[in-house]
Amino acid sequence: MALLNRPYSYTKIQFEDPDEIQHRRAQFLIYKVLQKADTRSRPSWLRVKVFKLKIKIGKKLKKLRKGLSSNLFLAKADFCKRISCVLKSCKFLLQGKQDAVVGTVPTVF
């Protein structure tokens, strides 16, 4: 039992009620929030200006990104349309050659 008389020794504690534990945690969190509120000071004018500038830049970047995405979508659709036209024309060329080859072959009957 001499071990328990030391300042940093372990002692057996009684089990606490869960409601008491929750109440103690809530008190601790309230204390921390109040402590943060006390340490916060009024924001400086420079910080406010920087914050407003960040918002303005963010809005402009968002508009730019939307504009680029719509332009890319239109360019992609136009490209697909052109490729499909080229493929269709190649298809007609190939079919036309096959018809011409079949027409020149003499019939057996």
C-alpha positions in Angstrom: 0.0 0.0 0.0 3.0 2.3 0.1 2.6 2.5 -3.7 -0.7 4.5 -3.3 0.9 7.2 -1.2 3.1 8.4 -4.1 1.9 11.6 -5.8 1.6 9.9 -9.3 0.4 6.5 -8.2 -2.7 4.9 -9.7 -5.8 4.7 -7.5 -9.0 2.8 -8.0 -11.8 5.2 -8.7 -15.5 4.4 -8.3 -17.6 4.1 -11.4 -19.5 7.3 -12.3 -23.0 7.6 -13.5 -23.2 8.0 -17.3 -25.3 11.2 -16.8 -22.6 12.7 -14.6 -19.9 11.9 -17.2 -22.0 13.5 -20.0 -22.7 16.6 -17.8 -19.0 17.0 -17.0 -18.1 16.7 -20.7 -20.8 19.3 -21.6 -19.4 21.7 -18.9 -15.9 21.2 -20.3 -17.0 22.0 -23.9 -18.9 25.0 -22.7 -15.9 26.2 -20.9 -13.7 25.8 -24.0 -16.1 27.7 -26.2 -16.3 30.5 -23.8 -12.6 30.6 -23.5 -12.3 30.9 -27.3 -14.9 33.6 -27.4 -12.9 35.6 -24.9 -9.6 35.3 -26.8 -11.1 36.3 -30.1 -10.8 39.9 -30.9 -12.6 42.0 -33.5 -11.2 41.2 -37.0 -8.9 43.8 -38.4 -9.9 45.8 -41.5 -7.1 44.1 -43.5 -8.5 40.6 -42.7 -12.0 41.7 -43.8 -10.6 43.1 -47.0 -8.7 39.9 -47.7 -11.8 37.8 -47.0 -13.9 39.9 -49.4 -11.2 39.7 -52.0 -11.1 35.9 -51.7 -14.9 35.7 -52.2 -14.7 38.0 -55.3 -11.9 35.9 -56.8 -13.7 32.7 -56.0 -16.9 33.9 -57.8 -14.9 35.0 -60.8 -13.1 31.6 -61.0 -16.4 29.8 -60.7 -17.9 31.8 -63.6 -14.8 31.2 -65.7 -14.9 27.5 -65.0 -18.6 27.3 -65.9 -17.9 29.3 -69.1 -15.0 27.0 -70.1 -16.9 23.9 -69.3 -19.9 25.0 -71.5 -17.4 26.0 -74.3 -15.7 22.7 -74.0 -19.0 20.9 -74.1 -20.0 22.8 -77.3 -16.6 22.1 -78.9 -16.8 18.4 -78.0 -20.3 18.2 -79.5 -19.2 20.0 -82.7 -16.2 17.7 -83.0 -18.3 14.6 -82.6 -20.7 15.9 -85.2 -17.9 16.5 -87.7 -16.4 13.0 -87.0 -19.8 11.4 -87.6 -20.2 13.3 -90.9 -16.8 12.2 -92.0 -17.6 8.6 -91.1 -20.9 8.7 -92.9 -19.3 10.1 -96.1 -16.6 7.3 -95.9 -19.4 4.8 -95.5 -21.2 6.1 -98.6 -17.9 6.0 -100.6 -17.3 2.4 -99.6 -20.8 1.4 -100.4 -20.7 3.2 -103.7 -17.5 1.3 -104.7 -19.1 -2.0 -103.8 -22.1 -1.3 -105.9 -19.9 -0.3 -108.9 -17.9 -3.6 -108.5 -21.1 -5.7 -108.4 -22.5 -3.8 -111.4 -19.5 -4.6 -113.7 -19.4 -8.3 -113.0 -21.1 -10.1 -115.8 -24.0 -12.3 -114.9 -23.9 -16.0 -115.5 -27.5 -16.5 -116.6 
